[in-house]
Amino acid sequence: GKFSKSRGVGVFGDMAKDTGIPADIWRFYLLYLRPEGQDSAFSWSDLMLKNNSELLNNLGNFINRAGMFVCKFFGGTVPNMVLTPDDKRLLARVTLELRQYHQLLEKVRWVAETLGLGQG
């Protein structure tokens, strides 16, 4: 059913910690599942399915391909990265955007807490 803290329906922070499932798996699943404009439903079987098929298979495939690429083209050693001035400008811009994004998320969280939203 729909998550409701007051009715005890759902898995909440303290309960998630008690499962022993690593925090990164919860982060992945909650970001994967997050609703765009509607409620979302949680199920243990879907958590397991998404973890195994989306996270483990896709991430494992990516890591395997990256490792094979490094072995094939770089003798098994990742070369040192040399940043150009354009690279540095891009990194500075991305850093600025991420800081602004984080500030906006914090403002939304503050407003939600102030208005008592998301309490169940």
Backbone as a chain_set.jsonl record, in Angstrom:
{"seq": "GKFSKSRGVGVFGDMAKDTGIPADIWRFYLLYLRPEGQDSAFSWSDLMLKNNSELLNNLGNFINRAGMFVCKFFGGTVPNMVLTPDDKRLLARVTLELRQYHQLLEKVRWVAETLGLGQG", "coords": {"N": [[0.812, -1.186, 0.0], [0.183, 2.375, 0.087], [2.821, 4.368, 1.328], [2.873, 5.235, 4.739], [3.762, 6.83, 7.498], [2.457, 7.293, 9.917], [0.59, 5.233, 9.995], [2.267, 3.105, 10.009], [3.032, 1.897, 7.653], [5.258, 0.864, 5.337], [8.816, 1.194, 4.718], [11.102, 2.647, 6.723], [13.783, 4.975, 7.608], [15.125, 4.011, 10.06], [14.213, 1.382, 10.055], [15.105, 0.491, 7.569], [17.835, 0.516, 7.98], [18.075, -1.555, 9.831], [17.688, -3.779, 8.233], [20.075, -4.56, 7.165], [20.773, -4.198, 4.582], [22.957, -2.591, 2.41], [23.464, 0.976, 2.487], [23.919, 2.232, 0.003], [22.567, 0.617, -1.816], [19.919, 1.035, -1.069], [19.818, 3.773, -1.674], [20.197, 3.744, -4.468], [17.879, 2.28, -5.249], [15.73, 3.85, -4.276], [16.125, 6.223, -5.69], [15.772, 5.22, -8.241], [13.132, 4.444, -8.137], [11.727, 6.704, -7.476], [8.92, 8.838, -7.533], [7.549, 10.809, -10.204], [5.368, 12.412, -10.273], [3.421, 11.209, -9.012], [2.255, 8.812, -6.586], [4.384, 6.183, -5.432], [4.849, 2.655, -5.311], [6.18, 0.38, -2.969], [7.932, -2.674, -3.001], [9.315, -5.65, -1.693], [10.124, -7.652, -3.44], [10.426, -6.228, -5.815], [12.495, -4.496, -5.113], [14.579, -6.382, -4.852], [14.63, -7.389, -7.493], [15.271, -5.056, -9.038], [17.738, -4.422, -7.887], [19.264, -6.689, -8.57], [18.96, -6.925, -11.415], [19.136, -4.325, -12.605], [21.068, -2.788, -11.133], [23.271, -4.557, -10.258], [23.752, -6.268, -12.547], [23.986, -4.388, -14.705], [25.91, -2.55, -13.693], [27.983, -4.345, -13.138], [28.505, -5.274, -15.741], [29.35, -2.876, -16.939], [31.708, -2.339, -15.429], [33.218, -4.618, -16.066], [33.538, -4.266, -18.86], [34.92, -1.81, -18.888], [37.272, -2.56, -17.566], [38.278, -4.471, -19.391], [38.714, -2.797, -21.584], [40.725, -1.085, -20.577], [42.758, -2.962, -20.193], [43.146, -3.862, -22.846], [43.846, -1.541, -24.346], [45.568, 0.001, -22.775], [47.478, -1.507, -21.503], [46.653, -2.613, -19.083], [46.84, -0.679, -17.133], [45.572, 2.251, -15.8], [45.968, 5.274, -17.376], [47.611, 8.338, -16.307], [45.655, 11.245, -15.887], [45.554, 14.109, -17.835], [44.56, 17.29, -17.569], [43.1, 19.633, -19.715], [42.916, 23.222, -20.278], [40.239, 23.686, -21.096], [38.981, 21.408, -20.039], [39.277, 21.925, -17.313], [37.75, 24.25, -17.048], [35.229, 23.209, -17.648], [34.917, 21.373, -15.517], [34.869, 23.195, -13.384], [32.494, 24.552, -13.967], [30.597, 22.466, -13.789], [30.921, 21.829, -11.094], [30.0, 24.217, -9.915], [27.3, 24.172, -10.789], [26.415, 21.829, -9.493], [26.682, 22.612, -6.815], [24.779, 24.683, -6.697], [22.479, 23.202, -7.286], [22.411, 21.5, -5.049], [21.991, 23.436, -3.034], [19.42, 24.308, -3.741], [17.959, 21.931, -3.338], [18.238, 21.729, -0.564], [16.792, 23.995, 0.215], [14.221, 23.268, -0.609], [13.823, 21.056, 1.05], [13.884, 22.344, 3.545], [11.617, 24.019, 3.327], [9.617, 22.068, 3.047], [9.829, 20.76, 5.541], [9.228, 22.913, 7.221], [6.592, 23.447, 6.535], [5.477, 21.123, 7.326], [5.227, 19.004, 5.577], [5.28, 15.751, 4.059], [5.154, 14.107, 6.256], [3.884, 11.703, 6.584]], "CA": [[0.0, 0.0, 0.0], [0.847, 3.671, 0.107], [3.603, 4.616, 2.529], [2.282, 6.1, 5.748], [4.498, 6.667, 8.744], [1.519, 7.246, 11.038], [-0.049, 3.908, 10.02], [3.301, 2.085, 10.053], [3.108, 1.219, 6.356], [6.45, 1.248, 4.603], [10.125, 0.957, 5.298], [11.637, 3.958, 7.038], [15.22, 4.996, 7.844], [15.601, 3.096, 11.095], [13.889, 0.022, 9.627], [15.995, 0.164, 6.455], [19.146, 0.218, 8.567], [17.998, -2.855, 10.49], [17.66, -4.876, 7.262], [21.432, -4.95, 6.802], [21.003, -3.872, 3.176], [23.814, -1.404, 2.382], [22.812, 2.255, 2.19], [24.002, 2.549, -1.423], [21.503, -0.116, -2.517], [18.696, 1.8, -0.805], [19.888, 5.023, -2.443], [19.936, 3.411, -5.863], [16.49, 1.867, -5.455], [14.819, 4.967, -4.049], [16.25, 7.13, -6.831], [15.198, 4.534, -9.392], [11.688, 4.327, -7.941], [11.103, 7.971, -7.082], [7.824, 9.259, -8.416], [7.683, 12.09, -10.89], [4.168, 13.209, -10.059], [2.421, 10.282, -8.48], [2.79, 7.965, -5.529], [5.019, 4.963, -5.902], [4.624, 1.521, -4.417], [7.383, -0.364, -2.613], [7.8, -4.107, -2.736], [10.605, -6.301, -1.482], [10.512, -8.383, -4.65], [10.893, -5.25, -6.795], [13.819, -4.083, -4.652], [15.506, -7.448, -5.218], [14.717, -7.44, -8.946], [16.012, -3.887, -9.516], [19.117, -4.558, -7.428], [19.954, -7.725, -9.344], [18.966, -6.725, -12.863], [19.565, -2.986, -13.012], [22.299, -2.339, -10.486], [24.378, -5.513, -10.323], [24.058, -6.685, -13.92], [24.455, -3.259, -15.513], [27.16, -2.05, -13.136], [28.985, -5.383, -13.376], [28.831, -5.242, -17.162], [30.14, -1.666, -17.172], [33.038, -2.518, -14.838], [33.916, -5.608, -16.875], [33.917, -3.637, -20.138], [35.957, -0.814, -18.623], [38.501, -3.294, -17.279], [38.773, -5.039, -20.641], [39.193, -1.668, -22.389], [42.002, -0.656, -20.006], [43.746, -4.006, -20.5], [43.399, -3.93, -24.283], [44.429, -0.331, -24.925], [46.5, 0.693, -21.884], [48.339, -2.466, -20.808], [46.149, -2.925, -17.75], [47.086, 0.423, -16.209], [44.856, 3.474, -16.152], [46.961, 6.349, -17.514], [47.365, 9.597, -15.599], [44.823, 12.164, -16.642], [46.08, 15.465, -17.991], [43.424, 18.158, -17.859], [43.331, 20.825, -20.527], [42.173, 24.373, -19.743], [38.805, 23.468, -21.339], [38.538, 20.427, -19.047], [39.206, 22.597, -16.015], [36.578, 25.143, -17.083], [34.047, 22.358, -17.565], [34.815, 20.888, -14.139], [34.456, 24.317, -12.542], [31.073, 24.807, -14.253], [29.826, 21.353, -13.217], [30.975, 22.013, -9.643], [29.083, 25.313, -9.602], [25.93, 23.689, -10.99], [26.106, 20.877, -8.42], [26.49, 23.386, -5.58], [23.48, 25.358, -6.793], [21.472, 22.142, -7.188], [22.356, 21.093, -3.642], [21.358, 24.52, -2.29], [17.987, 24.273, -4.032], [17.395, 20.776, -2.627], [18.159, 22.076, 0.853], [15.678, 24.936, 0.371], [12.975, 22.498, -0.72], [13.709, 20.269, 2.285], [13.542, 23.264, 4.622], [10.222, 24.433, 3.139], [8.777, 20.918, 3.351], [9.835, 20.57, 6.987], [8.545, 24.05, 7.824], [5.157, 23.295, 6.307], [5.019, 19.83, 7.842], [4.928, 18.086, 4.471], [6.041, 14.502, 4.033], [5.173, 13.513, 7.585], [3.106, 10.463, 6.665]], "C": [[0.849, 1.241, 0.0], [1.605, 3.842, 1.425], [2.846, 5.549, 3.462], [3.001, 5.855, 7.062], [3.538, 6.524, 9.918], [0.818, 5.896, 11.148], [0.961, 2.77, 10.054], [3.422, 1.294, 8.761], [4.325, 1.74, 5.617], [7.711, 0.857, 5.327], [10.754, 2.328, 5.489], [13.094, 3.833, 7.468], [15.72, 4.01, 8.87], [15.338, 1.642, 10.715], [14.812, -0.419, 8.493], [17.369, -0.209, 6.987], [19.162, -1.174, 9.183], [17.981, -4.028, 9.515], [19.045, -5.388, 6.932], [21.747, -4.706, 5.334], [21.836, -2.596, 3.141], [23.071, -0.148, 1.92], [22.84, 2.583, 0.7], [22.934, 1.814, -2.234], [20.17, 0.58, -2.297], [18.685, 3.079, -1.627], [19.551, 4.773, -3.91], [18.449, 3.134, -6.074], [15.522, 3.037, -5.287], [14.917, 6.0, -5.166], [15.621, 6.523, -8.078], [13.669, 4.588, -9.34], [10.973, 5.661, -7.764], [10.02, 8.401, -8.07], [8.087, 10.618, -9.028], [6.453, 12.962, -10.664], [3.052, 12.35, -9.511], [3.066, 9.495, -7.348], [3.448, 6.749, -6.147], [4.795, 3.878, -4.86], [5.935, 0.786, -4.198], [7.034, -1.833, -2.489], [9.191, -4.697, -2.606], [11.061, -7.019, -2.744], [11.015, -7.421, -5.727], [12.27, -4.715, -6.407], [14.867, -5.108, -5.071], [15.717, -7.494, -6.735], [15.559, -6.286, -9.49], [17.474, -3.961, -9.102], [19.875, -5.548, -8.302], [20.055, -7.392, -10.825], [19.541, -5.376, -13.268], [20.928, -2.615, -12.425], [23.441, -3.325, -10.697], [24.737, -5.902, -11.748], [24.636, -5.54, -14.737], [25.786, -2.709, -15.0], [28.283, -3.061, -13.36], [29.438, -5.412, -14.825], [29.704, -4.034, -17.485], [31.568, -1.831, -16.648], [33.853, -3.519, -15.647], [34.397, -5.003, -18.195], [35.025, -2.606, -19.946], [37.295, -1.495, -18.352], [39.115, -3.893, -18.529], [39.354, -3.949, -21.543], [40.577, -1.223, -21.903], [43.092, -1.691, -20.309], [44.127, -3.996, -21.972], [44.184, -2.731, -24.805], [45.489, 0.346, -24.061], [47.358, -0.264, -21.061], [47.931, -2.746, -19.378], [46.37, -1.84, -16.713], [46.341, 1.661, -16.69], [45.878, 4.607, -16.228], [46.59, 7.568, -16.672], [46.557, 10.525, -16.49], [45.485, 13.541, -16.666], [44.909, 16.347, -18.432], [43.856, 19.366, -18.675], [42.619, 22.008, -19.86], [40.654, 24.236, -19.961], [38.228, 22.475, -20.337], [38.342, 21.091, -17.692], [38.019, 23.554, -15.946], [35.279, 24.33, -16.954], [33.848, 21.837, -16.145], [34.367, 21.992, -13.186], [32.97, 24.604, -12.732], [30.184, 23.729, -13.645], [29.791, 21.476, -11.697], [30.014, 23.111, -9.199], [27.629, 24.862, -9.716], [25.519, 22.726, -9.875], [25.892, 21.591, -7.09], [25.132, 24.083, -5.581], [22.336, 24.361, -6.655], [21.308, 21.708, -5.733], [21.677, 22.162, -2.79], [19.848, 24.53, -2.509], [17.307, 23.09, -3.343], [17.245, 21.069, -1.142], [17.017, 23.05, 1.123], [14.343, 24.204, 0.321], [12.758, 21.687, 0.551], [13.281, 21.17, 3.436], [12.082, 23.683, 4.531], [9.287, 23.277, 3.503], [8.699, 20.668, 4.844], [9.064, 21.684, 7.688], [7.041, 23.925, 7.692], [4.592, 21.974, 6.816], [4.651, 18.845, 6.768], [5.771, 16.828, 4.576], [6.104, 13.823, 5.381], [4.323, 12.253, 7.69], [1.786, 10.652, 6.082]], "O": [[2.076, 1.175, -0.076], [1.098, 3.505, 2.496], [2.251, 6.534, 3.023], [2.862, 4.791, 7.666], [3.778, 5.72, 10.819], [0.485, 5.455, 12.248], [0.577, 1.602, 10.119], [3.865, 0.146, 8.773], [4.409, 2.929, 5.308], [7.677, 0.266, 6.406], [10.92, 3.082, 4.53], [13.591, 2.725, 7.671], [16.643, 3.244, 8.593], [16.147, 0.766, 11.019], [15.251, -1.569, 8.458], [17.995, -1.147, 6.494], [20.154, -1.894, 9.068], [18.232, -5.162, 9.921], [19.194, -6.519, 6.471], [22.862, -4.974, 4.886], [21.466, -1.609, 3.776], [22.175, -0.209, 1.077], [21.881, 3.155, 0.182], [22.45, 2.341, -3.236], [19.375, 0.706, -3.228], [17.662, 3.434, -2.213], [18.743, 5.48, -4.513], [17.835, 3.695, -6.981], [14.592, 3.189, -6.08], [13.909, 6.592, -5.551], [15.009, 7.231, -8.879], [13.004, 4.756, -10.362], [9.751, 5.736, -7.889], [10.201, 8.33, -9.285], [8.762, 11.464, -8.441], [6.53, 14.174, -10.861], [1.881, 12.728, -9.547], [4.285, 9.518, -7.181], [3.105, 6.338, -7.255], [4.581, 4.159, -3.681], [6.71, 0.594, -5.135], [5.99, -2.198, -1.948], [10.121, -4.303, -3.31], [12.244, -7.0, -3.08], [11.932, -7.759, -6.475], [13.118, -4.502, -7.273], [15.923, -4.744, -5.587], [16.848, -7.623, -7.204], [16.456, -6.501, -10.305], [18.357, -3.601, -9.881], [20.998, -5.276, -8.726], [21.116, -7.556, -11.427], [20.355, -5.303, -14.188], [21.826, -2.181, -13.146], [24.474, -2.961, -11.258], [25.91, -5.87, -12.119], [25.665, -5.703, -15.391], [26.688, -2.434, -15.791], [29.397, -2.688, -13.727], [30.628, -5.559, -15.104], [30.684, -4.152, -18.22], [32.528, -1.5, -17.344], [35.041, -3.302, -15.89], [35.542, -5.213, -18.594], [35.958, -2.534, -20.746], [38.332, -1.057, -18.851], [40.331, -3.836, -18.716], [40.377, -4.163, -22.193], [41.486, -1.009, -22.706], [44.219, -1.327, -20.644], [45.306, -4.108, -22.309], [45.091, -2.893, -25.621], [46.24, 1.183, -24.561], [47.905, 0.127, -20.03], [48.774, -3.081, -18.546], [46.112, -2.059, -15.529], [46.468, 2.066, -17.846], [46.578, 4.873, -15.251], [45.421, 7.8, -16.366], [46.761, 10.576, -17.703], [45.916, 14.058, -15.635], [44.348, 16.172, -19.515], [44.846, 20.028, -18.363], [41.799, 21.803, -18.964], [39.872, 24.632, -19.096], [37.119, 22.667, -19.838], [37.349, 20.841, -17.008], [37.359, 23.659, -14.912], [34.356, 24.723, -16.241], [32.732, 21.858, -15.627], [33.571, 21.746, -12.28], [32.263, 24.872, -11.76], [29.146, 24.031, -13.056], [28.75, 21.252, -11.08], [29.296, 22.948, -8.213], [26.82, 25.142, -8.832], [24.398, 22.802, -9.371], [25.011, 21.21, -6.32], [24.422, 24.071, -4.575], [21.341, 24.64, -5.986], [20.185, 21.567, -5.248], [20.872, 21.836, -1.917], [19.084, 24.737, -1.566], [16.202, 23.23, -2.821], [16.243, 20.7, -0.53], [16.344, 22.945, 2.148], [13.443, 24.484, 1.112], [11.645, 21.633, 1.074], [12.407, 20.8, 4.219], [11.38, 23.702, 5.542], [8.283, 23.479, 4.186], [7.619, 20.392, 5.368], [8.329, 21.427, 8.642], [6.298, 24.253, 8.617], [3.386, 21.734, 6.749], [3.851, 17.939, 7.003], [6.869, 16.858, 5.134], [7.017, 13.036, 5.632], [4.068, 11.783, 8.799], [0.983, 9.72, 6.057]]}, "num_chains": 1, "name": "protein.A"}
